[in-house]
Amino acid sequence: MSDRIVLRRMVFHGTHGVLEQELREPQPFEIDVEMLLNLQPAGVDDDLSKTVDYGQVFEACRQIVESTRFRLVEALAEAIAHEVLAGFPLVMEVGVRLRKPKAPIAGTFDWVGVEIWRRRGG
């Protein structure tokens, strides 16, 4: 399936990490979410109930990043993917790209992160 809804570069602040400083001081997390689903019914009927409300996806991501705490960005990405698949039954597959631009690494870099893809029933 090639139809997709994309939310690109959402930025939320959270306290995720393994170091004490990361748990005390919120830092930015940049998130992209891609959801694969059949968009034809919504496009033909111009009907929001036949697609995914991306405002609700945005709020679900915000809630996870800002009100939970994970040691690993892998776990944060998994939580987001799980919530999208559980909360939005039309989504057949979801991709989550999570970037941590202020990771505590001594050196020059743009960001560190993960990308995962999860499929319904898989």
The first five atom37 places (N, CA, C, CB, O) and aatype in JSON, in Angstrom:
{
  "aatype": [12, 15, 3, 1, 9, 19, 10, 1, 1, 12, 19, 13, 8, 7, 16, 8, 7, 19, 10, 6, 5, 6, 10, 1, 6, 14, 5, 14, 13, 6, 9, 3, 19, 6, 12, 10, 10, 2, 10, 5, 14, 0, 7, 19, 3, 3, 3, 10, 15, 11, 16, 19, 3, 18, 7, 5, 19, 13, 6, 0, 4, 1, 5, 9, 19, 6, 15, 16, 1, 13, 1, 10, 19, 6, 0, 10, 0, 6, 0, 9, 0, 8, 6, 19, 10, 0, 7, 13, 14, 10, 19, 12, 6, 19, 7, 19, 1, 10, 1, 11, 14, 11, 0, 14, 9, 0, 7, 16, 13, 3, 17, 19, 7, 19, 6, 9, 17, 1, 1, 1, 7, 7],
  "atom_mask": [
    [1, 1, 1, 1, 1],
    [1, 1, 1, 1, 1],
    [1, 1, 1, 1, 1],
    [1, 1, 1, 1, 1],
    [1, 1, 1, 1, 1],
    [1, 1, 1, 1, 1],
    [1, 1, 1, 1, 1],
    [1, 1, 1, 1, 1],
    [1, 1, 1, 1, 1],
    [1, 1, 1, 1, 1],
    [1, 1, 1, 1, 1],
    [1, 1, 1, 1, 1],
    [1, 1, 1, 1, 1],
    [1, 1, 1, 0, 1],
    [1, 1, 1, 1, 1],
    [1, 1, 1, 1, 1],
    [1, 1, 1, 0, 1],
    [1, 1, 1, 1, 1],
    [1, 1, 1, 1, 1],
    [1, 1, 1, 1, 1],
    [1, 1, 1, 1, 1],
    [1, 1, 1, 1, 1],
    [1, 1, 1, 1, 1],
    [1, 1, 1, 1, 1],
    [1, 1, 1, 1, 1],
    [1, 1, 1, 1, 1],
    [1, 1, 1, 1, 1],
    [1, 1, 1, 1, 1],
    [1, 1, 1, 1, 1],
    [1, 1, 1, 1, 1],
    [1, 1, 1, 1, 1],
    [1, 1, 1, 1, 1],
    [1, 1, 1, 1, 1],
    [1, 1, 1, 1, 1],
    [1, 1, 1, 1, 1],
    [1, 1, 1, 1, 1],
    [1, 1, 1, 1, 1],
    [1, 1, 1, 1, 1],
    [1, 1, 1, 1, 1],
    [1, 1, 1, 1, 1],
    [1, 1, 1, 1, 1],
    [1, 1, 1, 1, 1],
    [1, 1, 1, 0, 1],
    [1, 1, 1, 1, 1],
    [1, 1, 1, 1, 1],
    [1, 1, 1, 1, 1],
    [1, 1, 1, 1, 1],
    [1, 1, 1, 1, 1],
    [1, 1, 1, 1, 1],
    [1, 1, 1, 1, 1],
    [1, 1, 1, 1, 1],
    [1, 1, 1, 1, 1],
    [1, 1, 1, 1, 1],
    [1, 1, 1, 1, 1],
    [1, 1, 1, 0, 1],
    [1, 1, 1, 1, 1],
    [1, 1, 1, 1, 1],
    [1, 1, 1, 1, 1],
    [1, 1, 1, 1, 1],
    [1, 1, 1, 1, 1],
    [1, 1, 1, 1, 1],
    [1, 1, 1, 1, 1],
    [1, 1, 1, 1, 1],
    [1, 1, 1, 1, 1],
    [1, 1, 1, 1, 1],
    [1, 1, 1, 1, 1],
    [1, 1, 1, 1, 1],
    [1, 1, 1, 1, 1],
    [1, 1, 1, 1, 1],
    [1, 1, 1, 1, 1],
    [1, 1, 1, 1, 1],
    [1, 1, 1, 1, 1],
    [1, 1, 1, 1, 1],
    [1, 1, 1, 1, 1],
    [1, 1, 1, 1, 1],
    [1, 1, 1, 1, 1],
    [1, 1, 1, 1, 1],
    [1, 1, 1, 1, 1],
    [1, 1, 1, 1, 1],
    [1, 1, 1, 1, 1],
    [1, 1, 1, 1, 1],
    [1, 1, 1, 1, 1],
    [1, 1, 1, 1, 1],
    [1, 1, 1, 1, 1],
    [1, 1, 1, 1, 1],
    [1, 1, 1, 1, 1],
    [1, 1, 1, 0, 1],
    [1, 1, 1, 1, 1],
    [1, 1, 1, 1, 1],
    [1, 1, 1, 1, 1],
    [1, 1, 1, 1, 1],
    [1, 1, 1, 1, 1],
    [1, 1, 1, 1, 1],
    [1, 1, 1, 1, 1],
    [1, 1, 1, 0, 1],
    [1, 1, 1, 1, 1],
    [1, 1, 1, 1, 1],
    [1, 1, 1, 1, 1],
    [1, 1, 1, 1, 1],
    [1, 1, 1, 1, 1],
    [1, 1, 1, 1, 1],
    [1, 1, 1, 1, 1],
    [1, 1, 1, 1, 1],
    [1, 1, 1, 1, 1],
    [1, 1, 1, 1, 1],
    [1, 1, 1, 1, 1],
    [1, 1, 1, 0, 1],
    [1, 1, 1, 1, 1],
    [1, 1, 1, 1, 1],
    [1, 1, 1, 1, 1],
    [1, 1, 1, 1, 1],
    [1, 1, 1, 1, 1],
    [1, 1, 1, 0, 1],
    [1, 1, 1, 1, 1],
    [1, 1, 1, 1, 1],
    [1, 1, 1, 1, 1],
    [1, 1, 1, 1, 1],
    [1, 1, 1, 1, 1],
    [1, 1, 1, 1, 1],
    [1, 1, 1, 1, 1],
    [1, 1, 1, 0, 1],
    [1, 1, 1, 0, 1]
  ],
  "atom_positions": [
    [[0.85, -1.18, 0.0], [0.0, 0.0, 0.0], [0.89, 1.24, 0.0], [-0.96, 0.0, 1.22], [1.87, 1.31, 0.75]],
    [[0.55, 2.21, -0.83], [1.4, 3.4, -0.92], [0.74, 4.64, -0.34], [1.76, 3.65, -2.36], [1.4, 5.67, -0.19]],
    [[-0.55, 4.58, -0.01], [-1.21, 5.74, 0.61], [-0.65, 5.94, 2.01], [-2.76, 5.56, 0.65], [-0.44, 4.97, 2.74]],
    [[-0.42, 7.18, 2.38], [0.11, 7.44, 3.71], [-0.24, 8.83, 4.18], [1.61, 7.25, 3.72], [-0.4, 9.76, 3.39]],
    [[-0.36, 8.96, 5.48], [-0.46, 10.25, 6.15], [0.86, 10.44, 6.88], [-1.71, 10.32, 7.14], [1.34, 9.54, 7.56]],
    [[1.43, 11.63, 6.72], [2.75, 11.9, 7.29], [2.69, 13.11, 8.21], [3.8, 12.12, 6.17], [2.16, 14.16, 7.83]],
    [[3.22, 12.96, 9.39], [3.46, 14.09, 10.3], [4.97, 14.2, 10.43], [2.75, 13.88, 11.71], [5.62, 13.3, 10.95]],
    [[5.52, 15.3, 9.97], [6.97, 15.44, 9.9], [7.47, 16.5, 10.89], [7.4, 15.79, 8.47], [6.94, 17.61, 10.97]],
    [[8.48, 16.11, 11.61], [9.25, 16.97, 12.53], [8.41, 17.61, 13.63], [9.94, 18.05, 11.75], [8.5, 18.81, 13.88]],
    [[7.6, 16.79, 14.26], [6.93, 17.24, 15.47], [8.02, 17.39, 16.54], [5.78, 16.24, 15.93], [8.92, 16.55, 16.62]],
    [[7.94, 18.41, 17.34], [8.95, 18.63, 18.39], [8.26, 18.72, 19.74], [9.79, 19.92, 18.11], [7.37, 19.55, 19.95]],
    [[8.68, 17.85, 20.64], [8.17, 17.83, 22.01], [9.37, 17.76, 22.95], [7.18, 16.62, 22.24], [10.46, 17.35, 22.55]],
    [[9.16, 18.16, 24.19], [10.24, 18.11, 25.18], [9.91, 17.05, 26.22], [10.43, 19.51, 25.86], [8.8, 16.98, 26.75]],
    [[10.91, 16.21, 26.5], [10.71, 15.13, 27.45], [11.97, 14.81, 28.22], [0.0, 0.0, 0.0], [13.06, 15.31, 27.92]],
    [[11.81, 13.95, 29.22], [12.92, 13.54, 30.06], [13.16, 12.05, 29.87], [12.64, 13.87, 31.57], [12.78, 11.22, 30.69]],
    [[13.79, 11.73, 28.78], [14.09, 10.34, 28.43], [15.6, 10.19, 28.33], [13.39, 9.92, 27.09], [16.27, 11.02, 27.72]],
    [[16.14, 9.13, 28.91], [17.56, 8.89, 28.82], [18.05, 8.06, 30.0], [0.0, 0.0, 0.0], [17.28, 7.68, 30.88]],
    [[19.33, 7.8, 29.99], [19.93, 6.99, 31.06], [20.74, 7.82, 32.05], [20.81, 5.92, 30.45], [21.04, 7.35, 33.15]],
    [[21.08, 9.03, 31.69], [21.88, 9.87, 32.58], [20.97, 10.72, 33.47], [22.82, 10.78, 31.76], [19.87, 11.1, 33.07]],
    [[21.44, 11.01, 34.66], [20.68, 11.8, 35.63], [20.26, 13.15, 35.04], [21.5, 12.02, 36.9], [19.12, 13.59, 35.24]],
    [[21.15, 13.79, 34.34], [20.86, 15.1, 33.74], [19.69, 15.01, 32.75], [22.11, 15.65, 33.04], [18.85, 15.91, 32.69]],
    [[19.64, 13.93, 31.97], [18.56, 13.75, 31.0], [17.21, 13.58, 31.69], [18.84, 12.54, 30.1], [16.17, 13.95, 31.13]],
    [[17.22, 13.04, 32.89], [15.99, 12.81, 33.63], [15.52, 14.06, 34.38], [16.17, 11.67, 34.59], [14.35, 14.16, 34.75]],
    [[16.43, 15.0, 34.6], [16.11, 16.24, 35.31], [15.66, 17.35, 34.38], [17.31, 16.71, 36.11], [14.7, 18.07, 34.66]],
    [[16.36, 17.49, 33.26], [16.14, 18.63, 32.36], [15.52, 18.16, 31.05], [17.48, 19.37, 32.09], [16.15, 17.4, 30.31]],
    [[14.28, 18.59, 30.76], [13.66, 18.19, 29.49], [14.51, 18.64, 28.3], [12.25, 18.78, 29.37], [15.13, 19.7, 28.32]],
    [[14.52, 17.8, 27.29], [15.24, 18.11, 26.06], [14.33, 17.85, 24.87], [16.56, 17.29, 25.94], [13.34, 17.12, 25.0]],
    [[14.64, 18.43, 23.72], [13.77, 18.24, 22.56], [13.91, 16.85, 21.93], [14.07, 19.3, 21.51], [14.99, 16.27, 21.89]],
    [[12.79, 16.36, 21.46], [12.73, 15.13, 20.67], [11.95, 15.47, 19.4], [12.06, 13.93, 21.47], [10.84, 16.0, 19.47]],
    [[12.54, 15.17, 18.26], [11.9, 15.41, 16.97], [11.34, 14.09, 16.47], [12.9, 16.04, 15.94], [12.04, 13.08, 16.46]],
    [[10.08, 14.1, 16.05], [9.43, 12.85, 15.68], [8.73, 13.0, 14.34], [8.43, 12.42, 16.76], [8.04, 13.99, 14.09]],
    [[8.91, 12.0, 13.48], [8.14, 11.85, 12.24], [7.31, 10.59, 12.39], [9.08, 11.79, 10.97], [7.8, 9.57, 12.88]],
    [[6.06, 10.66, 11.97], [5.19, 9.49, 11.96], [4.61, 9.35, 10.56], [4.06, 9.6, 13.04], [4.06, 10.31, 10.01]],
    [[4.73, 8.16, 9.99], [4.1, 7.84, 8.7], [3.13, 6.7, 8.93], [5.16, 7.46, 7.61], [3.49, 5.66, 9.49]],
    [[1.89, 6.9, 8.5], [0.86, 5.89, 8.67], [0.38, 5.42, 7.3], [-0.32, 6.44, 9.51], [-0.04, 6.22, 6.47]],
    [[0.45, 4.11, 7.07], [-0.02, 3.54, 5.82], [-1.45, 3.05, 6.0], [0.9, 2.38, 5.35], [-1.74, 2.27, 6.91]],
    [[-2.32, 3.52, 5.14], [-3.73, 3.14, 5.16], [-4.35, 3.48, 3.82], [-4.49, 3.86, 6.32], [-3.75, 4.22, 3.04]],
    [[-5.51, 2.96, 3.55], [-6.21, 3.23, 2.3], [-6.92, 4.58, 2.43], [-7.23, 2.08, 1.96], [-7.87, 4.71, 3.19]],
    [[-6.45, 5.57, 1.68], [-7.03, 6.91, 1.74], [-8.14, 7.14, 0.71], [-5.95, 7.94, 1.54], [-8.78, 8.19, 0.71]],
    [[-8.36, 6.16, -0.16], [-9.36, 6.34, -1.21], [-10.77, 6.59, -0.67], [-9.37, 5.14, -2.11], [-11.43, 7.51, -1.15]],
    [[-11.27, 5.81, 0.3], [-12.63, 6.09, 0.79], [-12.8, 7.52, 1.32], [-12.98, 5.1, 1.9], [-13.82, 8.15, 1.05]],
    [[-11.83, 8.03, 2.04], [-11.91, 9.4, 2.55], [-11.83, 10.4, 1.41], [-10.79, 9.67, 3.57], [-12.54, 11.41, 1.41]],
    [[-10.97, 10.13, 0.44], [-10.82, 11.04, -0.69], [-12.05, 11.09, -1.58], [0.0, 0.0, 0.0], [-12.44, 12.16, -2.04]],
    [[-12.66, 9.95, -1.81], [-13.85, 9.89, -2.65], [-15.05, 10.54, -1.95], [-14.18, 8.42, -3.01], [-15.79, 11.3, -2.57]],
    [[-15.22, 10.25, -0.66], [-16.39, 10.74, 0.06], [-16.15, 12.05, 0.81], [-16.84, 9.7, 1.03], [-17.09, 12.62, 1.36]],
    [[-14.9, 12.53, 0.84], [-14.55, 13.75, 1.57], [-15.04, 13.67, 3.01], [-15.14, 15.0, 0.86], [-15.72, 14.56, 3.51]],
    [[-14.68, 12.54, 3.68], [-15.25, 12.19, 4.98], [-14.14, 11.87, 5.97], [-16.22, 10.99, 4.84], [-13.41, 10.9, 5.8]],
    [[-14.01, 12.7, 7.01], [-12.98, 12.52, 8.02], [-13.1, 11.18, 8.75], [-13.04, 13.65, 9.03], [-12.08, 10.63, 9.19]],
    [[-14.3, 10.65, 8.89], [-14.48, 9.39, 9.61], [-13.88, 8.2, 8.86], [-15.96, 9.13, 9.86], [-13.77, 7.1, 9.41]],
    [[-13.49, 8.4, 7.59], [-12.92, 7.32, 6.79], [-11.4, 7.43, 6.67], [-13.55, 7.31, 5.41], [-10.79, 6.81, 5.8]],
    [[-10.81, 8.24, 7.53], [-9.36, 8.4, 7.54], [-8.9, 8.57, 8.99], [-8.91, 9.63, 6.67], [-9.63, 8.22, 9.92]],
    [[-7.71, 9.08, 9.18], [-7.15, 9.31, 10.52], [-7.03, 10.82, 10.73], [-5.75, 8.61, 10.69], [-6.5, 11.53, 9.89]],
    [[-7.53, 11.28, 11.86], [-7.41, 12.69, 12.23], [-5.98, 12.91, 12.72], [-8.46, 13.08, 13.34], [-5.62, 12.48, 13.82]],
    [[-5.17, 13.59, 11.91], [-3.75, 13.73, 12.27], [-3.56, 14.63, 13.48], [-2.96, 14.27, 11.1], [-2.51, 14.57, 14.12]],
    [[-4.54, 15.46, 13.81], [-4.47, 16.23, 15.05], [-4.5, 15.31, 16.27], [0.0, 0.0, 0.0], [-3.82, 15.57, 17.26]],
    [[-5.29, 14.24, 16.19], [-5.33, 13.28, 17.29], [-4.02, 12.5, 17.39], [-6.51, 12.31, 17.11], [-3.58, 12.17, 18.5]],
    [[-3.4, 12.2, 16.26], [-2.1, 11.51, 16.28], [-1.05, 12.42, 16.91], [-1.66, 11.1, 14.84], [-0.24, 11.98, 17.72]],
    [[-1.07, 13.7, 16.53], [-0.14, 14.67, 17.11], [-0.28, 14.7, 18.64], [-0.39, 16.07, 16.52], [0.73, 14.65, 19.35]],
    [[-1.51, 14.78, 19.13], [-1.73, 14.83, 20.57], [-1.31, 13.54, 21.27], [-3.2, 15.13, 20.85], [-0.8, 13.57, 22.39]],
    [[-1.52, 12.41, 20.62], [-1.09, 11.13, 21.2], [0.43, 11.1, 21.34], [-1.57, 9.94, 20.32], [0.96, 10.65, 22.36]],
    [[1.13, 11.58, 20.32], [2.6, 11.64, 20.39], [3.06, 12.59, 21.48], [3.2, 12.08, 19.03], [3.97, 12.28, 22.25]],
    [[2.42, 13.76, 21.55], [2.78, 14.73, 22.6], [2.6, 14.11, 23.99], [1.91, 16.01, 22.46], [3.47, 14.24, 24.85]],
    [[1.49, 13.45, 24.19], [1.19, 12.84, 25.5], [2.27, 11.83, 25.89], [-0.19, 12.16, 25.47], [2.73, 11.82, 27.03]],
    [[2.66, 11.0, 24.95], [3.67, 9.97, 25.25], [5.01, 10.61, 25.58], [3.82, 9.01, 24.06], [5.64, 10.25, 26.57]],
    [[5.45, 11.56, 24.75], [6.77, 12.16, 24.97], [6.81, 12.99, 26.25], [7.16, 13.04, 23.78], [7.78, 12.93, 27.0]],
    [[5.75, 13.75, 26.5], [5.79, 14.7, 27.61], [5.37, 14.13, 28.96], [4.92, 15.85, 27.29], [5.69, 14.71, 29.99]],
    [[4.65, 13.0, 28.98], [4.14, 12.53, 30.27], [4.65, 11.14, 30.66], [2.65, 12.51, 30.24], [4.23, 10.6, 31.68]],
    [[5.53, 10.57, 29.87], [6.12, 9.28, 30.23], [7.63, 9.45, 30.33], [5.75, 8.18, 29.2], [8.17, 10.51, 30.05]],
    [[8.29, 8.39, 30.74], [9.75, 8.43, 30.84], [10.29, 7.07, 30.41], [10.22, 8.79, 32.28], [9.89, 6.03, 30.94]],
    [[11.21, 7.1, 29.46], [11.89, 5.89, 29.0], [13.39, 6.12, 29.07], [11.46, 5.51, 27.56], [13.87, 7.24, 28.92]],
    [[14.11, 5.06, 29.29], [15.57, 5.13, 29.28], [16.09, 5.2, 27.84], [16.18, 3.91, 30.01], [17.06, 5.92, 27.56]],
    [[15.46, 4.47, 26.95], [15.96, 4.35, 25.57], [15.01, 4.99, 24.57], [16.16, 2.88, 25.21], [13.79, 4.92, 24.71]],
    [[15.6, 5.62, 23.54], [14.76, 6.17, 22.47], [14.05, 5.03, 21.72], [15.61, 7.01, 21.48], [12.99, 5.24, 21.13]],
    [[14.64, 3.84, 21.74], [13.98, 2.69, 21.12], [12.63, 2.4, 21.8], [14.89, 1.43, 21.2], [11.64, 2.11, 21.13]],
    [[12.6, 2.5, 23.11], [11.37, 2.26, 23.86], [10.35, 3.37, 23.62], [11.67, 2.14, 25.37], [9.15, 3.09, 23.52]],
    [[10.8, 4.59, 23.52], [9.9, 5.71, 23.21], [9.28, 5.54, 21.83], [10.66, 7.05, 23.29], [8.08, 5.75, 21.67]],
    [[10.07, 5.17, 20.85], [9.55, 4.93, 19.5], [8.55, 3.79, 19.48], [10.71, 4.63, 18.52], [7.52, 3.87, 18.81]],
    [[8.84, 2.72, 20.21], [7.9, 1.59, 20.3], [6.58, 2.01, 20.91], [8.52, 0.45, 21.13], [5.52, 1.59, 20.44]],
    [[6.62, 2.84, 21.95], [5.39, 3.3, 22.59], [4.54, 4.12, 21.62], [5.72, 4.14, 23.84], [3.32, 3.98, 21.6]],
    [[5.18, 4.95, 20.83], [4.45, 5.75, 19.85], [3.83, 4.85, 18.78], [5.38, 6.81, 19.2], [2.66, 5.0, 18.45]],
    [[4.61, 3.93, 18.25], [4.09, 3.02, 17.23], [2.93, 2.2, 17.77], [5.2, 2.09, 16.73], [1.91, 2.03, 17.08]],
    [[3.07, 1.7, 18.98], [2.0, 0.9, 19.59], [0.72, 1.73, 19.74], [2.45, 0.37, 20.97], [-0.37, 1.25, 19.43]],
    [[0.85, 2.97, 20.2], [-0.32, 3.83, 20.4], [-1.02, 4.14, 19.08], [0.09, 5.13, 21.09], [-2.25, 4.17, 19.03]],
    [[-0.25, 4.37, 18.03], [-0.87, 4.65, 16.73], [-1.65, 3.44, 16.24], [0.2, 5.05, 15.69], [-2.79, 3.58, 15.79]],
    [[-1.05, 2.26, 16.32], [-1.75, 1.05, 15.86], [-2.95, 0.73, 16.75], [-0.78, -0.14, 15.83], [-3.99, 0.3, 16.25]],
    [[-2.83, 0.93, 18.05], [-3.93, 0.62, 18.97], [-5.05, 1.66, 18.88], [-3.41, 0.55, 20.4], [-6.22, 1.31, 18.99]],
    [[-4.7, 2.91, 18.68], [-5.69, 3.97, 18.73], [-6.34, 4.34, 17.42], [0.0, 0.0, 0.0], [-7.35, 5.05, 17.4]],
    [[-5.77, 3.87, 16.32], [-6.26, 4.26, 15.0], [-6.38, 3.01, 14.13], [-5.32, 5.32, 14.34], [-5.44, 2.67, 13.41]],
    [[-7.52, 2.34, 14.2], [-7.67, 1.02, 13.56], [-7.55, 1.0, 12.04], [-8.98, 0.46, 13.93], [-7.33, -0.07, 11.47]],
    [[-7.67, 2.13, 11.37], [-7.51, 2.15, 9.91], [-6.04, 2.05, 9.49], [-8.12, 3.41, 9.34], [-5.75, 1.7, 8.34]],
    [[-5.13, 2.37, 10.4], [-3.69, 2.33, 10.09], [-3.23, 0.88, 10.03], [-2.86, 3.12, 11.16], [-3.39, 0.12, 10.99]],
    [[-2.67, 0.49, 8.89], [-2.19, -0.89, 8.71], [-0.71, -1.03, 9.08], [-2.41, -1.34, 7.27], [-0.25, -2.1, 9.48]],
    [[0.02, 0.07, 8.92], [1.46, 0.06, 9.21], [1.86, 1.47, 9.63], [2.31, -0.44, 7.97], [1.32, 2.45, 9.13]],
    [[2.82, 1.54, 10.54], [3.28, 2.84, 11.01], [4.81, 2.87, 11.06], [2.69, 3.17, 12.4], [5.45, 1.9, 11.47]],
    [[5.36, 3.98, 10.66], [6.79, 4.23, 10.78], [7.02, 5.38, 11.73], [0.0, 0.0, 0.0], [6.33, 6.4, 11.66]],
    [[7.97, 5.22, 12.62], [8.31, 6.28, 13.58], [9.8, 6.56, 13.46], [7.94, 5.87, 15.06], [10.63, 5.66, 13.62]],
    [[10.14, 7.8, 13.17], [11.52, 8.27, 13.2], [11.64, 9.21, 14.37], [11.94, 8.97, 11.85], [10.89, 10.17, 14.48]],
    [[12.58, 8.92, 15.24], [12.74, 9.71, 16.45], [14.18, 10.22, 16.49], [12.4, 8.88, 17.72], [15.13, 9.44, 16.43]],
    [[14.32, 11.54, 16.6], [15.65, 12.16, 16.65], [15.84, 12.85, 18.0], [15.83, 13.18, 15.48], [14.93, 13.47, 18.55]],
    [[17.05, 12.72, 18.5], [17.43, 13.34, 19.79], [18.61, 14.27, 19.5], [17.8, 12.24, 20.89], [19.76, 13.83, 19.57]],
    [[18.33, 15.55, 19.16], [19.41, 16.44, 18.74], [20.37, 16.87, 19.85], [18.81, 17.64, 18.13], [21.47, 17.34, 19.56]],
    [[19.97, 16.72, 21.09], [20.85, 17.15, 22.2], [21.31, 15.97, 23.04], [20.12, 18.17, 23.09], [21.46, 16.08, 24.25]],
    [[21.52, 14.85, 22.39], [22.01, 13.67, 23.11], [23.35, 14.0, 23.78], [22.16, 12.45, 22.15], [24.16, 14.74, 23.21]],
    [[23.59, 13.45, 24.96], [24.81, 13.77, 25.71], [26.04, 13.03, 25.17], [24.61, 13.44, 27.18], [26.54, 12.08, 25.78]],
    [[26.5, 13.49, 24.03], [27.68, 12.9, 23.38], [28.71, 14.0, 23.23], [27.32, 12.26, 21.98], [28.4, 15.1, 22.77]],
    [[29.93, 13.73, 23.63], [31.0, 14.71, 23.49], [31.49, 14.67, 22.05], [32.17, 14.41, 24.49], [32.3, 13.82, 21.67]],
    [[31.02, 15.59, 21.25], [31.41, 15.64, 19.86], [30.37, 16.39, 19.04], [0.0, 0.0, 0.0], [29.33, 16.8, 19.56]],
    [[30.66, 16.57, 17.77], [29.79, 17.32, 16.89], [28.92, 16.36, 16.09], [30.61, 18.21, 15.95], [29.42, 15.41, 15.47]],
    [[27.61, 16.6, 16.1], [26.65, 15.78, 15.35], [25.36, 16.57, 15.22], [26.41, 14.4, 16.05], [25.1, 17.48, 16.02]],
    [[24.56, 16.23, 14.24], [23.24, 16.87, 14.09], [22.24, 16.28, 15.07], [22.72, 16.71, 12.65], [21.54, 17.01, 15.78]],
    [[22.17, 14.96, 15.12], [21.23, 14.26, 15.98], [21.56, 12.79, 15.99], [19.77, 14.5, 15.53], [22.28, 12.29, 15.12]],
    [[21.03, 12.1, 16.97], [21.05, 10.64, 17.0], [19.59, 10.2, 17.04], [21.87, 10.07, 18.24], [18.73, 10.97, 17.46]],
    [[19.31, 8.98, 16.62], [17.92, 8.57, 16.65], [17.71, 7.15, 16.17], [0.0, 0.0, 0.0], [18.65, 6.4, 15.92]],
    [[16.43, 6.82, 16.05], [16.02, 5.5, 15.59], [14.89, 5.65, 14.59], [15.59, 4.6, 16.79], [14.2, 6.67, 14.55]],
    [[14.71, 4.61, 13.8], [13.56, 4.51, 12.9], [13.04, 3.1, 12.99], [13.94, 4.87, 11.42], [13.79, 2.13, 12.85]],
    [[11.73, 2.98, 13.23], [11.11, 1.66, 13.31], [9.85, 1.63, 12.44], [10.78, 1.3, 14.77], [9.22, 2.66, 12.22]],
    [[9.51, 0.47, 11.97], [8.26, 0.24, 11.23], [7.55, -0.92, 11.89], [8.51, -0.03, 9.71], [8.15, -1.97, 12.13]],
    [[6.27, -0.74, 12.18], [5.46, -1.79, 12.78], [4.18, -1.96, 11.98], [5.15, -1.47, 14.27], [3.61, -0.99, 11.47]],
    [[3.75, -3.19, 11.88], [2.57, -3.54, 11.08], [1.53, -4.16, 11.98], [2.93, -4.5, 9.92], [1.85, -4.9, 12.91]],
    [[0.28, -3.86, 11.69], [-0.83, -4.44, 12.44], [-0.77, -5.96, 12.32], [-2.2, -3.89, 11.93], [-0.64, -6.5, 11.22]],
    [[-0.87, -6.63, 13.46], [-0.85, -8.09, 13.47], [0.53, -8.69, 13.22], [0.0, 0.0, 0.0], [0.64, -9.89, 13.01]],
    [[1.58, -7.86, 13.25], [2.89, -8.41, 12.92], [3.94, -8.14, 13.9], [0.0, 0.0, 0.0], [5.08, -8.55, 13.72]]
  ]
}
